Amino acid sequence: MLNDDQVTRALRAANPRANLAAPSRDVWPSIVERTNRSPRWSLADWSAAAIVVVALLLFPKWFWFLAYHL
């Protein structure tokens, strides 16, 4: 069985200290810019919408099931 000192040493060896240097640039302006942009549809959004449309065309009775869960 391992004692606390051995576990502590093993954890410190597995997880080296983080580099506490200053960041290379300020990221806050890019975050503000990104939140001010209007949202865009990604390929995943278009794919999910297409799958729902195709599924409803193939199985029209699923409309009420989908409407209930939205």
C-alpha positions in Angstrom: 0.0 0.0 0.0 1.2 3.5 -0.7 1.5 6.1 2.0 0.6 9.8 1.6 4.1 10.9 0.9 4.5 8.4 -2.0 1.2 9.4 -3.5 2.1 13.1 -3.2 5.4 12.6 -4.9 3.8 10.5 -7.6 1.1 13.2 -8.3 3.7 16.0 -8.4 5.9 13.9 -10.8 2.9 13.3 -13.1 1.6 16.9 -13.0 4.4 19.4 -13.4 3.9 22.9 -12.3 2.2 25.3 -14.7 4.1 27.9 -16.5 3.0 31.1 -14.8 4.5 33.5 -17.4 2.3 36.3 -18.7 0.0 35.5 -21.6 1.4 36.4 -25.1 -1.6 38.7 -25.8 -4.8 40.1 -24.3 -7.7 37.9 -25.3 -10.5 40.0 -23.9 -10.9 42.3 -27.1 -11.3 39.2 -29.3 -13.9 37.8 -26.9 -15.9 41.0 -26.9 -15.8 41.1 -30.7 -16.9 37.5 -31.0 -19.9 38.1 -28.6 -21.0 41.2 -30.5 -21.1 39.3 -33.9 -24.4 37.9 -35.1 -24.6 34.2 -34.7 -23.9 32.1 -37.9 -25.1 28.7 -38.8 -22.4 26.1 -38.9 -22.2 22.9 -41.0 -23.5 20.9 -38.1 -26.5 23.2 -37.7 -27.4 22.8 -41.4 -26.8 19.0 -41.2 -29.1 18.6 -38.2 -31.8 20.7 -39.9 -31.6 18.6 -43.1 -31.8 15.4 -41.1 -35.0 16.6 -39.4 -36.5 17.7 -42.7 -35.7 14.4 -44.4 -37.0 12.4 -41.4 -40.3 14.3 -41.4 -40.7 13.8 -45.1 -40.1 10.1 -44.7 -42.1 9.7 -41.5 -44.8 12.5 -41.3 -46.3 11.0 -38.1 -43.1 11.9 -36.3 -44.1 15.6 -36.5 -46.2 15.4 -33.3 -43.5 13.5 -31.5 -40.9 16.1 -32.4 -43.2 19.0 -31.7 -44.0 17.5 -28.2 -40.3 17.3 -27.4 -39.4 20.8 -28.5 
